[in-house]
């Protein structure tokens, strides 16, 4: 919990290093396809990475809340 919430450094979280590495690999592959516009494609990396982490954070938070509210998982209406 400490690493994810209170220790705000890049790469310090549980998922951040793996997600960032995978994201940059995909972005580099897309930039090679772009050819001359490679710099423009790579310039979107930081903002897209931040948006990706916000989406992952929201999904994990939603799944966690769902597990607390409905611990059995079955029988939900």
C-alpha positions in Angstrom: 0.0 0.0 0.0 2.8 2.4 0.9 4.5 2.0 -2.5 1.4 2.6 -4.5 -0.3 5.4 -2.6 2.3 7.4 -0.6 5.6 6.8 -2.5 5.1 8.9 -5.6 8.1 8.0 -7.8 8.1 6.5 -11.2 8.7 2.8 -11.2 8.1 2.4 -7.5 4.6 0.8 -7.8 3.8 -2.8 -8.2 2.7 -2.6 -11.9 4.3 0.6 -13.1 7.6 -0.7 -14.3 6.1 -3.6 -16.4 3.2 -1.4 -17.8 5.6 1.4 -18.7 8.1 -0.9 -20.4 5.3 -2.6 -22.4 3.8 0.7 -23.4 7.1 2.1 -24.6 7.8 -1.1 -26.6 4.4 -0.7 -28.4 4.9 3.0 -28.9 8.4 2.4 -30.4 7.0 -0.2 -32.8 4.2 2.3 -33.8 6.8 5.0 -34.3 8.9 2.9 -36.7 5.8 2.4 -38.8 5.2 6.2 -38.8 8.5 6.9 -40.6 9.2 10.6 -40.8 6.6 11.4 -38.2 8.4 9.2 -35.6 9.1 12.2 -33.3 5.5 13.3 -33.3 4.4 9.8 -32.4 6.9 9.5 -29.6 6.0 12.9 -28.2 2.6 11.6 -27.3 4.2 8.9 -25.1 4.2 10.8 -21.8 0.6 12.0 -21.9 -0.7 8.7 -23.1 1.3 6.8 -20.4 -0.3 9.1 -17.8 -3.8 8.5 -19.2 -3.1 4.7 -19.2 -2.1 4.8 -15.6 -5.2 6.7 -14.6 -7.4 4.2 -16.5 -5.6 1.2 -14.9 -5.9 2.9 -11.4 -9.7 3.4 -12.0 -10.2 -0.2 -13.2 -8.3 -1.7 -10.2 -10.2 0.6 -7.8 -13.6 -0.4 -9.3 -12.7 -4.1 -9.2 -11.6 -3.8 -5.6 -14.8 -2.0 -4.6 -16.8 -4.6 -6.4 -15.0 -7.4 -4.5 -15.8 -5.7 -1.2 -19.4 -5.1 -2.0 -20.0 -8.5 -3.5 -17.4 -10.9 -2.0 -19.1 -14.0 -3.3 -19.1 -12.8 -6.9 -22.1 -15.0 -7.9 -25.7 -14.4 -7.3 -25.6 -10.7 -8.2 -28.8 -9.2 -9.6 
